Amino acid sequence: MEAPGGSRPVTVSDVQELVRRKDELEAQIKACYELLESQKGVGMNEPLVDAEGFPRDDIDLYQVRTARHNIACLQNDHKALMKQVEEALHQLHAREKEKHARDEAEALAEAQSQSQSLPQAFARVNAVSPGSPASISGLQVDDEIVEFGSVNVNNFQNLQNFATVVQHSEGSPLSVTVIRGGRKVHVGLIPKRWAGKGLLGCNIIPLQR
C-alpha cells in the first residue's frame, strides 16, 4: 500500500487487507484479555504481589506478565493500523471525488460538443392537441424543427411550406427531425384526418433568428 507521498495509489484490496490485519490484531488482543481473565480476573492493573509484598502464588505470573506486555504492544500496533486504515479510506474517497468531477467535466464537454454540432432549427412547436396525429407521433411542445419532410433551414420561407408538405403527405409517413433537450430526435409523423382541425393537430411558429 502507498504510504503518504508514495507512488502507488491505494486500492480497495489494500483497504481490505488492512481491515483483515486489524481483525487479526483484535482477535489476538481479545485472546490475551481472556487469558488474564482466566488468571483470577487479574486484568491489566491488578497487583502481582500479595499484601505482604510477595509474588502471588495463585496465578501464573509469567503468563500474566507476557499477556500484559503483548496487549500493550498489540494495542500500539492496532492504533497505528487504524491510522493507516483512515488514511487509505481518505485517499480512496479523494480519488472517487476526483473521478466524479472528471466524469462530470467529460459529460459537460460531450454535451457542449453535441450542442455545437446540432443542425439549425427554423421553427418551433408551441401547441400539440391530445389524440392528434402530432401527439400520437410523439411530437412535443417546444420541439425545435430542423427538418420537416423536404423542408429545412436552407429552403424554409414561411408556414405555407409546412402546409404544402402536409397536404402532399396525407396518409404517408413524414420524416420530421427536431431538437429536444439539446438532442436531435427523429419523429415519424403521418398527417391524416382526425376528430380535430387539420391533418396534424399541432401549431408551429417560425423561429426568429
C-alpha positions, 0 to 999 in steps of 0.5 A: 500500500502507498504510504503518504507521498508514495507512488502507488495509489491505494486500492480497495484490496489494500483497504481490505487487507488492512481491515483483515490485519486489524481483525487479526490484531483484535482477535489476538488482543481479545485472546490475551484479555481472556487469558488474564481473565482466566488468571483470577480476573487479574486484568491489566492493573491488578497487583502481582504481589500479595499484601505482604509484598510477595509474588502471588502464588495463585496465578501464573505470573509469567503468563500474566506478565507476557499477556500484559506486555503483548496487549500493550504492544498489540494495542500500539500496533492496532492504533497505528493500523487504524491510522493507516486504515483512515488514511487509505479510506481518505485517499480512496474517497479523494480519488472517487471525488476526483473521478466524479468531477472528471466524469462530470467535466467529460459529460459537460464537454460531450454535451457542449460538443453535441450542442455545437454540432446540432443542425439549425432549427427554423421553427418551433412547436408551441401547441400539440392537441391530445389524440392528434396525429402530432401527439400520437407521433410523439411530437412535443411542445417546444420541439425545435424543427430542423427538418420537416419532410423536404423542408429545412433551414436552407429552403424554409420561407414561411408556414405555407411550406409546412402546409404544402408538405402536409397536404402532399403527405396525407396518409404517408409517413413524414420524416420530421427531425427536431431538437429536444433537450439539446438532442436531435430526435427523429419523429415519424409523423403521418398527417391524416384526418382526425376528430380535430382541425387539420391533418396534424393537430399541432401549431408551429411558429417560425423561429426568429433568428 
